[in-house]
Amino acid sequence: MSSRSAAPLRIGILGAGAIGGFYGLMLARAGYDVHFLLRSDYQTVKSRGLQMDSAVHGQLQLHPVQAYAQVDQMPACDWLLVGAKTTSNADFAPLINQAAAKGARVVLLQNGLGMEDELRPLLDESLHLLGGLCYICVHRDNTGCIVHQSQGALSLGYHSGPASTEPAQQSIAQEGASLFRTAGLEATLLSNLSFGRWQKLVWNVPYNGLSVLLNAGTQELMADTNSRELIRELMQEVIGAAAACGYALPEGSAERLLKATERMPDYLPSMYHDFSHKRPMELHALYSVPLAAAQAAGAHMPKVQMLLQALCFVQQRNTERAAS
């Protein structure tokens, strides 16, 4: 980043919910110049700061916070971490363009598939777009406090932008990983972003949707024979679709994830919290796009399709009840 080497590195957080709040707070505590663009939580965060109850890092607070309600109040940032839901990406594109310094690195800290492809045409050509896969159990409680239950590692992969060669792309991803490592977090590089996103879908597809439909956290889902077998079958469908799309995942991936989930503290995934707060669920990026990619490759995911259909029903009902 030689063009801006004389100026201190600025990091912008767009969407300071559980994910954006966690990583932004950790980066700020490490000494980085971090700026938060907030919507509904602006007044709360401005007055009392960001608070986190972490099983790993203890009780943390960032106060004061460099928080903004309007993007034109923010300084231009060298790195932008987008922690908003994928359902907001189209609305966030103009904000990203306005908050970004020329040549900035934009990282989507989101779950799902295809969001980089959909966002890219809406971004300035000078911006580097990366995907970030977060391996973390975190949510916000009713008081706005970030509750961090476990993990916190993330993987970064370059998607598109002015860097045209693989070494240049890996160098930019390495810059990002170094930021998080300085903040005491594990960060790795992805040589293939799409491979990483399919790999993460193996966990996200069953646990997110079933947590909503069955009103259950991970421990309860794993304890029941029927739900556990359904999770395994959904995982296998995703693994098969990934292979058909050219991303053969390691043998035994499903069983390793099942065992890893058993070791986790009881966790309610992000889709559960979106549903319970009557927010739109990320059905497009987590289900519709992978299903379309699988179909185009000649693969079928009938159980995933049924899961999506059921989730569409409950989301529509949730929307109608919230409006009444």
N, C-alpha and C positions, 0 to 999 in steps of 0.2 A: 504494500500500500504506500509506495514511495511518494505518490502525488500528494499524500496528506500526512507525510511522516513528521512534519513540524508540528502538527496539531495533535492533541490527545485523542485517543480512540473513543468514539461515541457509540454507544449501543442503545438502540431503541426497542422497546417492548410494545408490540401492538396486540392488545387483548391480554390484559393482566388478570386472567382468571387463575385457576389452580396451576396450570402449566407455565404460563407466562410469568405469574407471580413468583413461583418457585425459582425458576432459572434466573429471572431478573434480580431477585433478592440475593441469590447466591453470588451472582456476578458483581453486584454492587458492594457486597461485603468483602469481595476480593480486591476492591479498590477501583473497579472500572467506573467510568462515567456513564451511568445508566439512566435513561429517560423513559417514562411510562405514559403511553396514551391510553386513557381510560374513558369509559362511557358512563354507565350507571353508578359505578363505584367511585367516581372522582372525588366527591366531597368527603366521603368516608376515609379514603386513602390519604387525601391531602391533610385532613385534620388529625388522624391517628396513626398514619403510616401503614406499612405492610407487616402483618404478624404471622408467624409460622410456628406451629407445634409439630416438631419433627421427631420421630422415633430414632432418627439417625444423628441429627445435628442439635437436638435440644430445642429450647424455646428461643426463637430469634425474632428480632424486630428491626425493620428499616424505617427510620424516622429522623429527619424529614425525608420525603420522597420527591424526586423531581417528576411531578405528575402534571399532566395536561389534559384538559377537556377537549381542546381543539388542536388539530394537527398543525395548523399554521403558527401555533405557539411554540412548537418543538424546534430545537436546532436540527440541522441536517445530520443524519446518523450514518456511520460507516458500516454498521451491522444492524439489521432489523430482524428481530425474532418475532414471528407471527404465531401467537398462541391462541388466536381466536378459532372458533369452530369452522370447519370447511364450508358450512352453510353460509358463512359471511364473506367468503373470499372475493366474490364479485364486488361487494360493497367496499372491501378493504383495499382493492387495487389502487384507486385514486389516492388513498391515504398513504399507501406504500410509496407511490411515485413522489408524493409531496414530501414525505419525511426522509427520503433517501438522499444521501450525498451522491454525486456522480460516481458511478462505478461501485456502489454499495453492494454488500452481500446480503441477500434476503433469504432467511431460513424458515421454512414452513414446519413448525413443530406440531404436526397433525397426524392423525391416523387415517388410513384408507389408501385409495389408489387413484391415480390420475389427476390429482389436484394441481400438481405442477404443470401438467399439459394444459389444463384449462385456464390457469392463471397467467401463464407465460405471455399470451398475446395481449394481455391487458397492461403489461409492465413496460417501462422504458427499456430501450435496447441496451443501455449502458449497464443495467443491473445484472448481477450474477444471482441466479436462483438455485437454491439448494434445498434438499429435503432433510428433515431431522426426525429420527425415530427415537422416541422417548420410552425408556423402560423404567417405569416409575409407578408407584401407587400413591396418588395424591388427589385431594379434592378440597373444596372449600366448605366450611360448615355454615350454619345459619347466621353466625356473627360476622362472617367474612374472613375468618381466620383460615389460613392455608394449613390443612392437616396432611402431613407427609408421613405415610405409614412405612414405606420401605423403598429401596433402590434409588434410582436417580441417574443412571447411566444413559447415554444417548449415542447414536451413530449418525454421522453426517455423510451425505453423498451429493455430488454436484449434478445438477440437472441441465442447466442451459445458461447461456450468456456469452460475453465477449471472450472468455477463455476457450480456445478452440482445440487445444491439445490436452491429452490425458495428464501429462505432468503438471501443466498449468492448473487444470481442474483439481487435481489432488492437492496441489500446493494451497489453493484457496480453502479446500475442505480442512486441510491440516491447520490453517490459521484459525478456523473456527473451533476445531477440537482443542487447540492450545488455550483458547479463552476459557473453555469449560474446565480443562485440567487445572488451570491456575486457580479456579474457584473450588478446587477439591473434588471435582466430579470426574467419573470415568467417561472418556469420550474416545470413540473409535471411528475409523473411516470406512465408508462403503465404496468398493470398486464398482458396484452396480446398484444404483438406487432402486430400480424396479425389483430386483431380486430381494432386497431388504424389505421393501413394502409388502411383497407377497408373503415373505417369511413372517412378518408381524401380523398379517391378516389371519394366519393360522390360529392365533390366540384371540384376536379381536372379534372375529366373526362369531364364534359360538358364545363367548362370555358376555359380550356387550348385549347382544339381542336376547339371550336367555335370561339375563339378569332383569330385563324389563318384563318379558312375558311371564316369567315364573316368580317375579318379585323376590329374588334370592341373590345373596352374595356368593362369592367363590367357594367358601367352605361348605355351605349347604348344597350347592350344585355338585360338588365333588363327593359329598357323603352319600348321595342317593345313587343307586345302581343304574336306574333308568336315565337320569339326567347326565350322569357321567358317560354312559354309552352314547347318548345323543351328541355330547360334546366331541367324543372321539370320531363319530361318523361325520360330523360337520367339518372337523379338522381334516379328515381324509379327503373330503370333497375339495377343500381349498388346496390341499397339497397336489391332488390330481390336476386341478385347473392350472396351478402354477407350472407344473411340468408341461402341460399342453401348450402353455404360453412361452415355453423356453426357459423356465426357471426351475430346474430340478432341485428340490430342497433335500437336505441330508436325510439319509435313511434313519428312521426312528424319531423324526421330529415331533410327531404327535405325542408319543409316550414321554419324551423328555419334557414337553410343555405341561403335560398332565402332572408329572411328578413335581415339577417346579411350582405349579400352582398349589399343590398340596402343602408345600413348605411356606407359602406366602401367608401373611396375616389375612383374615377375612377381608375381602375387598369388593366394593360395589363399583363397577366400571363407570366411565364418564357418561355413557348413554343412559344409564340408570338415573344419574343426577339430572341430565337434561330432561328426561321424561317426567321425573318427579317434580321438577320446577316448571313443567309445561313449556319447555323450550323445544325448538325443532331438533329432532334427532338426525345424526349424520348418516342417513340411510343411503344417500347417493354415493358417497365416497367409500363407504364400508361394504355396501351390498350391490347396488345397481351397477357401478362401474366394473367391479370384479366379475359379476355375472355376465355382463356384456362381453368382456374380454375373453372369458371362458367359452362362451357360445361362439364367438368369432374363431376361436382356435379348435372348435369341434368337441369341447368338453362340456359335461353337464353337471350341474350342482342342484339336484332336485330338492334336497333338504334345505339348502341355503335359500333357494327360491321360495320355499314355503315359509321359512323364517322371515324373509323380507315381506311377503304378503301379509303375514300376521302383524308385523311391526307397522306396516302402512295402515292397517286397520286401527290399531291402538293409537297411532299418532293422529289420525283423522279424528277419532273420538276425543282424544285429549284436546285437540285444537277447538273442537266444537264446544266442549265443556268450558274451556277457558274463556270463550267468547260469550257464553250465555250468562 
